[in-house]
């Protein structure tokens, strides 16, 4: 992934948590950006969801 390209994280969470969807998007987005900026082409696709049962 080129550093100049953009991406978005659209988190889904269910239940009550001490963090918001925006917190998830910022943290996960930062981790993805840091990881993918090391490669010319993405090697992985990231999917995630949070559930509180």
Rosetta silent file (secondary structure, phi, psi, omega in degrees, C-alpha in Angstrom):
SEQUENCE: XXXXXXXXXXXXXXXXXXXXXXXXXXXXXXXXXXXXXXXXXXXXXXXXXXXXX
SCORE:     score description
SCORE:     0.000 S_00000001
   1 L     0.000  129.584  177.021    0.000    0.000    0.000 S_00000001
   2 L   -74.561  143.717  179.979    1.383    3.365   -0.918 S_00000001
   3 L   -58.580  -29.275 -177.033    1.569    5.852    1.918 S_00000001
   4 L   -78.014  -11.755  178.871   -0.422    8.323   -0.195 S_00000001
   5 L   -81.080  150.563  179.362   -3.425    5.988   -0.460 S_00000001
   6 L  -108.850  162.184  175.572   -6.213    6.257    2.067 S_00000001
   7 L  -153.034  165.657  179.078   -8.302    3.633    3.803 S_00000001
   8 L  -132.243  150.368  173.816  -10.994    3.539    6.447 S_00000001
   9 L  -110.804  122.654  178.357  -11.775    1.275    9.366 S_00000001
  10 L  -112.162   84.660 -175.131  -15.482    0.699    9.930 S_00000001
  11 L   -71.324  148.692  172.946  -15.707   -1.031   13.283 S_00000001
  12 L  -120.879  126.801  175.805  -18.758   -2.945   14.421 S_00000001
  13 E  -135.111  148.514 -177.554  -19.266   -3.463   18.110 S_00000001
  14 E  -132.621  133.933 -178.664  -22.120   -4.962   20.031 S_00000001
  15 L   101.514 -175.951 -179.169  -22.721   -4.637   23.749 S_00000001
  16 L  -101.315  131.431 -178.164  -21.397   -2.185   26.304 S_00000001
  17 L  -137.287  163.648  176.581  -17.681   -1.412   26.374 S_00000001
  18 L   -86.439   10.096  178.824  -15.412    1.199   27.909 S_00000001
  19 L  -132.719  157.446 -178.392  -14.328    2.207   24.401 S_00000001
  20 L  -102.281  170.455  175.047  -16.160    3.679   21.432 S_00000001
  21 H   -62.223  -34.507  177.695  -16.255    2.713   17.772 S_00000001
  22 H   -65.266  -40.309  176.413  -14.098    5.781   17.103 S_00000001
  23 H   -59.284  -43.995  178.555  -11.502    4.480   19.596 S_00000001
  24 H   -62.184  -47.994 -178.246  -11.435    1.163   17.735 S_00000001
  25 H   -58.990  -43.118 -179.709  -11.130    2.877   14.346 S_00000001
  26 H   -65.431  -47.731 -177.050   -8.220    5.043   15.515 S_00000001
  27 H   -67.036  -48.540 -178.975   -6.297    2.209   17.166 S_00000001
  28 H   -68.046  -42.504  178.511   -6.864   -0.376   14.446 S_00000001
  29 H   -59.458  -42.474  178.545   -6.345    2.164   11.647 S_00000001
  30 H   -63.737  -43.455  179.432   -3.038    3.255   13.135 S_00000001
  31 H   -64.442  -42.731  178.481   -1.842   -0.351   13.484 S_00000001
  32 H   -63.513  -46.234 -179.658   -2.862   -1.191    9.908 S_00000001
  33 H   -59.206  -47.098  179.546   -1.203    1.949    8.549 S_00000001
  34 H   -59.458  -42.624 -177.359    2.027    1.226   10.438 S_00000001
  35 H   -71.549  -48.636 -175.002    2.094   -2.369    9.195 S_00000001
  36 H   -72.822  -23.255  179.924    1.093   -1.785    5.571 S_00000001
  37 L   -67.584  -12.064  177.908    3.383    1.196    5.109 S_00000001
  38 L   -81.631  -16.147 -174.586    6.257   -1.309    5.250 S_00000001
  39 L  -116.183  151.518  176.994    5.079   -3.068    2.081 S_00000001
  40 L   -75.140  -37.548  177.142    4.661   -1.970   -1.500 S_00000001
  41 L  -126.700  142.553  179.061    1.499   -4.069   -1.880 S_00000001
  42 L   -60.810  138.611  177.666   -0.786   -5.217    0.947 S_00000001
  43 L  -102.948  -10.789 -175.542   -0.158   -8.779    2.026 S_00000001
  44 L  -141.826  156.724  171.011   -3.200   -9.109    4.255 S_00000001
  45 L  -114.769  133.628 -177.148   -6.821   -8.125    4.599 S_00000001
  46 L  -107.337  129.028  174.089   -8.000   -7.185    8.091 S_00000001
  47 L  -134.182  141.288  179.766  -11.520   -7.849    9.331 S_00000001
  48 L  -155.676  156.892  172.458  -12.712   -7.574   12.892 S_00000001
  49 L  -152.421  153.033 -179.594  -15.759   -7.262   15.097 S_00000001
  50 E  -120.518  131.196  179.542  -16.306   -6.926   18.834 S_00000001
  51 E  -130.852  140.315  174.625  -19.144   -8.636   20.687 S_00000001
  52 L  -120.991  110.444 -176.796  -20.077   -8.566   24.344 S_00000001
  53 L  -101.941    0.000    0.000  -22.391  -11.435   25.261 S_00000001
